[in-house]
Amino acid sequence: MPKKKGSVRINVNDVIGKRLGSLQVVGYAGYRHEHTRCGTKMRHYYYVHCDCGTTKIIARDQIVGNNTHSCGCSKVRKRYGN
């Protein structure tokens, strides 16, 4: 069966367990279709747990691209000197 145009199959579990600075990817949160200038794009989201105790949901492209390294707590620590 031919693949539909634009469909990409990924293994959503391949980043679970990955560590990004103070973040640990702990689970898959789901996906949603987002409208862009070029059409519709499916984005996958994951639960991440920070060393400070916060749990957040971030997009897969932030994990794979190594763009995110904390929940924002490191920015607060730098600002207030904690």
Number of C-alpha atoms within 10 A of each C-alpha: 3 4 8 7 6 8 9 8 7 8 6 16 12 8 17 15 13 14 17 18 12 16 24 20 22 17 17 18 14 13 14 11 11 10 10 8 6 6 8 12 14 11 13 17 20 22 18 27 20 20 14 13 10 13 16 15 16 18 16 17 13 13 20 12 8 12 10 17 16 20 20 12 15 14 11 10 10 9 9 7 8 7
